[in-house]
Structures are given as structure tokens and as C-alpha cells.
Amino acid sequence: MADLEQYTVGGYTFTSKQEADVAKDELNAIKYVSAKTDSKDPKQVYILYNKLLDKELFSTEIGLNYLKNLQQYLYISEAIPNEKIRPIPVNSEVQAKLKERKDYKDAKSRIIFLERKLDKVKARNKQLKTLVIILILMVIAMFVISLTSKSPTIINYETKIQDKYSSWSEDLEKREAELKIRENQLNSK
């Protein structure tokens, strides 16, 4: 699937040449009215804001952001009461585009969040695998030690104890035989 051609105007990307042309016109209008208006005088900004709203000059994000900046300046200014500041009307087409962009940004931030979470899970998985390998090696080492050790363990204690008792028994029998021989020698004298 081929990528759509994109046009950039004022830091915004548009997918159609018509939208880009409208955005260029709005950007030029913003530059023109900004040059003709004292942006530090709240009364002049208020008059400009109302004229722009009345003429409905702006329909792209560039123009709407400019109106929003003027509106926020007026809200901050103490010279103009907030209740006199009109809201910015947005037509349904622009609202749909803004919602689409918001949905896109939400989806993108969700993807970034999930990618970070996946990276953490992968790192945790790697740590757990390492821990499991270490534990397996420790168990193998314990078996090797227990099989090669001379002291009795739960695995070979019966055999070791039987061997020990049989060697004691043989030793006792040898001593007993030696004692009988000595006793016979003493008795025969």
C-alpha cells in the first residue's frame, strides 16, 4: 500500500493539497493580523479576536490554535472580563479531524506504554530465567556433593550405617577371637 502524499505547513502535516493551501492562507492571515495588532494591548486583542470569530476565517488547526492562544491571553488579562470572551466555534468537520488526531495520539501513547511494559516484562523474564538456571545448578551441585561425600546423607545413610556396623562386627569378632586365644594360652600355662 502506497503512502499518502503529505504537505507540511506551520509545523502541521496535511494529507491533501487543498487542506495545505487553506492552512497556508490562514498562516499568511495570522502573520498579517499579528503585524497590524499590538499583541500587548488586551483591548486590541479582544477586538481582533471578535472580528476573527465573526468572519469565521479559520478552519484548520493552525487558525484554531491561533484563536485559542488569543482566547487564553484574554482570559489571563484583567482588562477583559472572562464572561465577555466568546467561545471558539468549531464546525463538525474540524471536530471530527481533531477527534481523529486525539484518537491517534491516544493510540500512539497506548502503544508506547505497552512497549515500555513489554520491555519491563522481557527484562523480568530474563531475570527469572537466570534465577531458575542458578537454582538448577545449585540443586545439581547438592546432588554431586551428597553422592561424593563420605558422611551419610538421606540418600545413602542406610548403606553407610550397615557398612559401619558390619566393620564393627568384624572388628569385635577379631578381638573376641584374639581374647579367646590369649585366654587359652593363659589357661594352658
Backbone as CSV, one residue per row, in Angstrom:
resi,resn,N_x,N_y,N_z,CA_x,CA_y,CA_z,C_x,C_y,C_z
1,MET,0.848,-1.164,0.000,0.000,0.000,0.000,0.896,1.229,0.000
2,ALA,0.661,2.135,-0.909,1.498,3.334,-1.062,1.136,4.354,0.004
3,ASP,2.158,5.090,0.469,1.923,6.140,1.452,1.241,7.321,0.771
4,LEU,0.370,7.989,1.525,-0.279,9.184,1.004,0.720,10.320,0.976
5,GLU,0.550,11.194,0.006,1.427,12.356,-0.068,1.050,13.292,1.071
6,GLN,2.049,13.876,1.711,1.797,14.754,2.854,2.384,16.124,2.591
7,TYR,1.703,17.144,3.134,2.123,18.532,2.968,2.266,19.130,4.355
8,THR,3.385,19.807,4.598,3.633,20.402,5.904,3.510,21.913,5.804
9,VAL,2.700,22.464,6.737,2.511,23.913,6.805,2.495,24.297,8.277
10,GLY,3.372,25.211,8.657,3.378,25.731,10.027,3.537,24.661,11.091
11,GLY,4.279,23.601,10.794,4.502,22.548,11.780,3.398,21.503,11.815
12,TYR,2.424,21.587,10.915,1.346,20.617,10.830,1.436,19.880,9.501
13,THR,1.038,18.623,9.514,1.057,17.824,8.295,-0.375,17.634,7.806
14,PHE,-0.577,17.871,6.507,-1.885,17.710,5.890,-1.779,16.652,4.803
15,THR,-2.872,15.916,4.608,-2.848,14.829,3.635,-3.341,15.254,2.261
16,SER,-3.917,16.436,2.162,-4.363,16.885,0.840,-3.788,18.269,0.540
17,LYS,-3.601,18.524,-0.729,-3.065,19.815,-1.158,-4.041,20.930,-0.817
18,GLN,-5.347,20.657,-0.924,-6.359,21.680,-0.621,-6.257,22.124,0.837
19,GLU,-6.180,21.150,1.755,-6.053,21.499,3.178,-4.777,22.295,3.424
20,ALA,-3.702,21.884,2.780,-2.426,22.578,2.944,-2.520,24.012,2.418
21,ASP,-3.201,24.208,1.295,-3.374,25.563,0.745,-4.201,26.430,1.695
22,VAL,-5.274,25.868,2.260,-6.097,26.613,3.220,-5.248,26.978,4.441
23,ALA,-4.451,26.037,4.896,-3.595,26.283,6.060,-2.568,27.379,5.757
24,LYS,-2.012,27.376,4.532,-1.065,28.431,4.142,-1.749,29.786,4.164
25,ASP,-2.976,29.851,3.636,-3.731,31.109,3.635,-3.979,31.585,5.066
26,GLU,-4.342,30.652,5.934,-4.586,31.016,7.332,-3.300,31.506,7.993
27,LEU,-2.190,30.831,7.705,-0.900,31.231,8.267,-0.525,32.638,7.802
28,ASN,-0.742,32.942,6.527,-0.475,34.285,5.998,-1.392,35.313,6.653
29,ALA,-2.676,34.955,6.857,-3.619,35.866,7.518,-3.176,36.139,8.955
30,ILE,-2.723,35.090,9.645,-2.255,35.251,11.031,-1.063,36.201,11.076
31,LYS,-0.119,36.015,10.150,1.050,36.896,10.109,0.618,38.344,9.848
32,TYR,-0.337,38.528,8.944,-0.806,39.868,8.585,-1.488,40.547,9.778
33,VAL,-2.468,39.853,10.412,-3.193,40.487,11.522,-2.295,40.667,12.740
34,SER,-1.333,39.773,12.919,-0.409,39.917,14.057,0.477,41.145,13.876
35,ALA,0.862,41.427,12.643,1.702,42.594,12.361,0.921,43.888,12.562
36,LYS,-0.386,43.868,12.330,-1.229,45.063,12.421,-1.796,45.295,13.825
37,THR,-1.608,44.345,14.720,-2.216,44.422,16.053,-1.126,44.463,17.119
38,ASP,-1.372,45.303,18.142,-0.466,45.350,19.291,-0.865,44.197,20.213
39,SER,-0.076,43.159,20.227,-0.444,41.955,20.981,-0.325,42.130,22.489
40,LYS,0.190,43.294,22.925,0.304,43.540,24.365,-0.878,44.358,24.884
41,ASP,-1.722,44.826,23.974,-2.898,45.603,24.364,-4.121,44.688,24.363
42,PRO,-4.645,44.337,25.552,-5.768,43.407,25.638,-7.003,43.883,24.865
43,LYS,-7.238,45.189,24.792,-8.421,45.689,24.086,-8.294,45.441,22.585
44,GLN,-7.098,45.675,22.025,-6.894,45.409,20.603,-7.002,43.905,20.308
45,VAL,-6.468,43.085,21.195,-6.542,41.639,21.018,-7.999,41.187,21.086
46,TYR,-8.772,41.791,21.998,-10.198,41.448,22.139,-10.961,41.795,20.862
47,ILE,-10.700,42.972,20.301,-11.362,43.393,19.052,-10.974,42.443,17.913
48,LEU,-9.687,42.139,17.792,-9.214,41.229,16.745,-9.860,39.848,16.908
49,TYR,-9.893,39.348,18.118,-10.469,38.034,18.401,-11.923,37.971,17.950
50,ASN,-12.700,38.987,18.310,-14.122,39.006,17.939,-14.302,39.121,16.428
51,LYS,-13.478,39.921,15.763,-13.582,40.055,14.304,-13.275,38.721,13.624
52,LEU,-12.244,38.050,14.110,-11.887,36.758,13.522,-13.000,35.726,13.728
53,LEU,-13.637,35.771,14.897,-14.757,34.852,15.152,-15.938,35.177,14.235
54,ASP,-16.234,36.476,14.083,-17.367,36.887,13.238,-17.152,36.491,11.782
55,LYS,-15.933,36.642,11.290,-15.657,36.361,9.875,-15.441,34.863,9.608
56,GLU,-15.289,34.087,10.665,-15.065,32.644,10.545,-13.949,32.344,9.539
57,LEU,-12.800,32.994,9.740,-11.676,32.860,8.816,-10.929,31.541,8.973
58,PHE,-10.946,30.981,10.146,-10.073,29.847,10.422,-10.850,28.546,10.552
59,SER,-10.317,27.515,9.877,-10.945,26.191,9.968,-9.910,25.078,10.165
60,THR,-8.621,25.397,10.001,-7.591,24.369,10.201,-7.008,24.501,11.605
61,GLU,-6.205,23.542,11.963,-5.597,23.552,13.298,-4.727,24.783,13.509
62,ILE,-4.107,25.262,12.450,-3.243,26.440,12.565,-4.058,27.638,13.021
63,GLY,-5.172,27.910,12.346,-6.020,29.045,12.691,-6.696,28.870,14.037
64,LEU,-7.176,27.659,14.287,-7.854,27.407,15.564,-6.881,27.544,16.741
65,ASN,-5.643,27.114,16.560,-4.646,27.283,17.626,-4.342,28.766,17.855
66,TYR,-4.315,29.534,16.787,-4.091,30.980,16.922,-5.240,31.609,17.709
67,LEU,-6.482,31.236,17.358,-7.647,31.743,18.104,-7.571,31.321,19.575
68,LYS,-7.168,30.089,19.820,-7.071,29.588,21.198,-6.014,30.367,21.985
69,ASN,-4.905,30.693,21.336,-3.866,31.493,22.005,-4.385,32.888,22.353
70,LEU,-5.136,33.497,21.406,-5.734,34.810,21.694,-6.711,34.694,22.860
71,GLN,-7.525,33.658,22.832,-8.518,33.445,23.884,-7.835,33.279,25.248
72,GLN,-6.790,32.498,25.299,-6.090,32.292,26.573,-5.439,33.584,27.059
73,TYR,-4.905,34.376,26.141,-4.337,35.670,26.511,-5.415,36.553,27.136
74,LEU,-6.608,36.540,26.532,-7.710,37.357,27.056,-8.171,36.855,28.424
75,TYR,-8.192,35.549,28.609,-8.584,35.004,29.917,-7.602,35.437,31.010
76,ILE,-6.336,35.490,30.669,-5.307,35.871,31.642,-5.367,37.369,31.928
77,SER,-5.711,38.121,30.918,-5.742,39.576,31.049,-6.872,40.010,31.991
78,GLU,-6.566,40.987,32.827,-7.579,41.505,33.746,-8.410,42.623,33.114
79,ALA,-7.983,43.121,31.952,-8.684,44.225,31.299,-10.008,43.778,30.679
80,ILE,-10.121,42.508,30.324,-11.338,41.986,29.693,-11.957,40.954,30.629
81,PRO,-13.235,41.145,31.028,-13.892,40.155,31.894,-14.059,38.818,31.138
82,ASN,-13.828,37.728,31.823,-13.884,36.402,31.195,-15.241,36.086,30.591
83,GLU,-16.315,36.580,31.200,-17.645,36.270,30.663,-17.911,36.954,29.318
84,LYS,-17.129,37.963,28.958,-17.282,38.634,27.662,-16.545,37.910,26.533
85,ILE,-15.679,36.972,26.887,-14.883,36.264,25.888,-15.731,35.125,25.313
86,ARG,-15.958,35.188,24.008,-16.795,34.192,23.338,-16.028,32.888,23.112
87,PRO,-16.742,31.782,23.097,-16.085,30.513,22.784,-15.780,30.425,21.286
88,ILE,-14.860,29.576,20.949,-14.459,29.391,19.553,-15.385,28.352,18.925
89,PRO,-16.124,28.750,17.879,-16.982,27.755,17.227,-16.134,26.833,16.328
90,VAL,-16.432,25.562,16.373,-15.694,24.600,15.566,-16.719,23.803,14.764
91,ASN,-16.562,23.765,13.437,-17.524,23.018,12.633,-17.296,21.526,12.802
92,SER,-18.271,20.733,12.410,-18.230,19.289,12.666,-17.064,18.617,11.940
93,GLU,-16.701,19.115,10.766,-15.589,18.528,10.024,-14.282,18.701,10.794
94,VAL,-14.079,19.907,11.313,-12.868,20.168,12.095,-12.898,19.358,13.387
95,GLN,-14.083,19.285,14.024,-14.198,18.497,15.243,-13.855,17.028,14.980
96,ALA,-14.317,16.520,13.848,-14.021,15.123,13.510,-12.517,14.926,13.324
97,LYS,-11.864,15.882,12.656,-10.416,15.779,12.454,-9.679,15.864,13.784
98,LEU,-10.123,16.785,14.643,-9.471,16.911,15.948,-9.656,15.639,16.772
99,LYS,-10.859,15.053,16.713,-11.128,13.807,17.438,-10.257,12.685,16.865
100,GLU,-10.149,12.658,15.531,-9.316,11.647,14.882,-7.867,11.771,15.333
101,ARG,-7.374,12.997,15.385,-5.987,13.214,15.835,-5.825,12.836,17.304
102,LYS,-6.841,13.172,18.105,-6.783,12.819,19.524,-6.783,11.300,19.680
103,ASP,-7.645,10.617,18.922,-7.673,9.155,18.972,-6.335,8.576,18.550
104,TYR,-5.744,9.170,17.512,-4.431,8.711,17.027,-3.381,8.907,18.116
105,LYS,-3.385,10.091,18.749,-2.408,10.359,19.808,-2.620,9.412,20.983
106,ASP,-3.908,9.157,21.336,-4.195,8.233,22.427,-3.692,6.829,22.095
107,ALA,-3.945,6.401,20.867,-3.489,5.071,20.450,-1.964,5.005,20.462
108,LYS,-1.328,6.062,19.983,0.134,6.088,19.942,0.709,6.057,21.363
109,SER,0.117,6.828,22.278,0.619,6.826,23.655,0.358,5.467,24.312
110,ARG,-0.752,4.827,23.961,-1.050,3.493,24.496,-0.015,2.481,23.986
111,ILE,0.341,2.599,22.707,1.350,1.708,22.127,2.686,1.915,22.827
112,ILE,3.061,3.167,23.055,4.322,3.460,23.743,4.302,2.871,25.151
113,PHE,3.154,3.042,25.849,3.006,2.495,27.197,3.158,0.970,27.175
114,LEU,2.488,0.321,26.213,2.558,-1.136,26.132,3.952,-1.616,25.747
115,GLU,4.648,-0.873,24.877,6.017,-1.243,24.517,6.925,-1.158,25.736
116,ARG,6.758,-0.123,26.537,7.569,0.002,27.755,7.267,-1.138,28.718
117,LYS,5.977,-1.452,28.842,5.571,-2.538,29.728,6.142,-3.865,29.228
118,LEU,6.105,-4.078,27.909,6.664,-5.291,27.318,8.166,-5.380,27.592
119,ASP,8.870,-4.259,27.475,10.307,-4.243,27.762,10.567,-4.630,29.214
120,LYS,9.732,-4.125,30.123,9.897,-4.479,31.539,9.629,-5.957,31.758
121,VAL,8.591,-6.480,31.093,8.264,-7.902,31.232,9.400,-8.758,30.672
122,LYS,9.962,-8.354,29.531,11.081,-9.098,28.954,12.279,-9.098,29.901
123,ALA,12.563,-7.943,30.495,13.687,-7.852,31.431,13.430,-8.744,32.647
124,ARG,12.211,-8.716,33.154,11.851,-9.548,34.313,11.960,-11.032,33.943
125,ASN,11.496,-11.370,32.733,11.572,-12.749,32.255,13.018,-13.212,32.194
126,LYS,13.888,-12.352,31.707,15.316,-12.687,31.617,15.893,-12.916,33.015
127,GLN,15.507,-12.064,33.971,15.983,-12.223,35.347,15.509,-13.550,35.930
128,LEU,14.231,-13.883,35.679,13.692,-15.130,36.226,14.361,-16.351,35.594
129,LYS,14.634,-16.297,34.296,15.330,-17.407,33.642,16.717,-17.591,34.261
130,THR,17.412,-16.490,34.483,18.740,-16.561,35.095,18.645,-17.177,36.490
131,LEU,17.652,-16.754,37.249,17.459,-17.284,38.603,17.161,-18.780,38.567
132,VAL,16.315,-19.215,37.630,15.985,-20.637,37.505,17.235,-21.441,37.159
133,ILE,18.044,-20.941,36.241,19.277,-21.646,35.873,20.207,-21.760,37.078
134,ILE,20.340,-20.690,37.845,21.194,-20.725,39.045,20.678,-21.752,40.042
135,LEU,19.354,-21.780,40.241,18.771,-22.738,41.190,18.972,-24.181,40.714
136,ILE,18.817,-24.433,39.420,19.038,-25.777,38.880,20.490,-26.199,39.104
137,LEU,21.430,-25.277,38.840,22.845,-25.583,39.064,23.129,-25.871,40.533
138,MET,22.458,-25.144,41.423,22.650,-25.380,42.863,22.132,-26.764,43.257
139,VAL,20.976,-27.158,42.717,20.424,-28.483,43.038,21.357,-29.575,42.521
140,ILE,21.858,-29.418,41.300,22.799,-30.401,40.739,24.052,-30.480,41.611
141,ALA,24.556,-29.324,42.027,25.747,-29.299,42.890,25.472,-30.018,44.212
142,MET,24.277,-29.834,44.765,23.943,-30.510,46.028,23.924,-32.030,45.848
143,PHE,23.371,-32.494,44.726,23.368,-33.941,44.475,24.793,-34.476,44.306
144,VAL,25.616,-33.754,43.577,27.004,-34.184,43.378,27.726,-34.256,44.719
145,ILE,27.545,-33.250,45.540,28.192,-33.233,46.859,27.706,-34.391,47.714
146,SER,26.393,-34.625,47.700,25.856,-35.694,48.538,26.296,-37.079,48.056
147,LEU,26.466,-37.253,46.749,26.891,-38.559,46.235,28.383,-38.806,46.449
148,THR,29.187,-37.774,46.468,30.632,-37.947,46.641,31.076,-37.769,48.085
149,SER,30.204,-37.386,48.950,30.559,-37.149,50.351,30.693,-38.470,51.102
150,LYS,31.595,-38.497,52.097,31.790,-39.697,52.901,30.832,-39.746,54.077
151,SER,30.298,-38.633,54.470,29.346,-38.632,55.581,27.980,-39.095,55.081
152,PRO,27.211,-39.774,55.938,25.914,-40.296,55.493,24.925,-39.159,55.202
153,THR,24.182,-39.372,54.163,23.126,-38.415,53.805,21.815,-39.168,53.698
154,ILE,20.765,-38.482,53.467,19.451,-39.111,53.374,19.396,-40.112,52.231
155,ILE,20.234,-39.908,51.238,20.224,-40.785,50.066,20.939,-42.111,50.360
156,ASN,22.074,-42.073,51.091,22.876,-43.288,51.269,23.112,-43.640,52.743
157,TYR,22.317,-43.120,53.644,22.591,-43.342,55.060,22.463,-44.809,55.458
158,GLU,21.501,-45.545,54.896,21.304,-46.946,55.286,22.527,-47.782,54.920
159,THR,23.011,-47.617,53.718,24.181,-48.375,53.276,25.397,-48.030,54.129
160,LYS,25.605,-46.751,54.381,26.773,-46.330,55.166,26.693,-46.886,56.583
161,ILE,25.504,-46.857,57.192,25.370,-47.348,58.572,25.572,-48.867,58.614
162,GLN,25.029,-49.591,57.628,25.227,-51.054,57.578,26.703,-51.379,57.414
163,ASP,27.383,-50.641,56.537,28.826,-50.867,56.361,29.578,-50.616,57.663
164,LYS,29.180,-49.572,58.359,29.851,-49.219,59.611,29.631,-50.322,60.653
165,TYR,28.364,-50.776,60.773,28.080,-51.830,61.758,28.770,-53.145,61.394
166,SER,28.836,-53.460,60.113,29.495,-54.722,59.718,30.996,-54.636,60.016
167,SER,31.610,-53.476,59.806,33.035,-53.345,60.121,33.238,-53.428,61.626
168,TRP,32.312,-52.877,62.423,32.422,-53.006,63.881,32.275,-54.475,64.284
169,SER,31.312,-55.118,63.647,31.060,-56.523,63.973,32.298,-57.367,63.668
170,GLU,32.905,-57.157,62.514,34.118,-57.896,62.149,35.242,-57.592,63.139
171,ASP,35.362,-56.342,63.492,36.407,-55.935,64.435,36.192,-56.603,65.790
172,LEU,34.921,-56.618,66.221,34.620,-57.253,67.512,34.906,-58.757,67.465
173,GLU,34.548,-59.389,66.352,34.793,-60.822,66.224,36.299,-61.119,66.254
174,LYS,37.119,-60.287,65.595,38.570,-60.462,65.600,39.106,-60.326,67.017
175,ARG,38.639,-59.314,67.723,39.120,-59.081,69.094,38.699,-60.238,70.018
176,GLU,37.465,-60.685,69.787,36.961,-61.788,70.599,37.817,-63.053,70.371
177,ALA,38.139,-63.282,69.102,38.976,-64.458,68.779,40.348,-64.306,69.410
178,GLU,40.923,-63.127,69.365,42.235,-62.871,69.960,42.172,-63.085,71.475
179,LEU,41.079,-62.605,72.067,40.936,-62.776,73.526,40.832,-64.264,73.901
180,LYS,40.116,-65.036,73.103,39.974,-66.480,73.377,41.332,-67.170,73.261
181,ILE,42.106,-66.769,72.271,43.432,-67.347,72.089,44.291,-67.009,73.292
182,ARG,44.277,-65.796,73.735,45.066,-65.387,74.878,44.581,-66.125,76.151
183,GLU,43.255,-66.219,76.237,42.687,-66.889,77.416,43.124,-68.363,77.435
184,ASN,43.064,-68.999,76.287,43.505,-70.403,76.193,45.000,-70.528,76.525
185,GLN,45.794,-69.606,76.088,47.216,-69.642,76.364,47.463,-69.461,77.865
186,LEU,46.692,-68.575,78.480,46.855,-68.344,79.912,46.381,-69.574,80.710
187,ASN,45.338,-70.193,80.251,44.800,-71.358,80.938,45.724,-72.571,80.744
188,SER,46.360,-72.687,79.665,47.209,-73.816,79.408,48.555,-73.676,80.150
189,LYS,48.880,-72.643,80.628,50.137,-72.466,81.332,49.956,-72.895,82.699
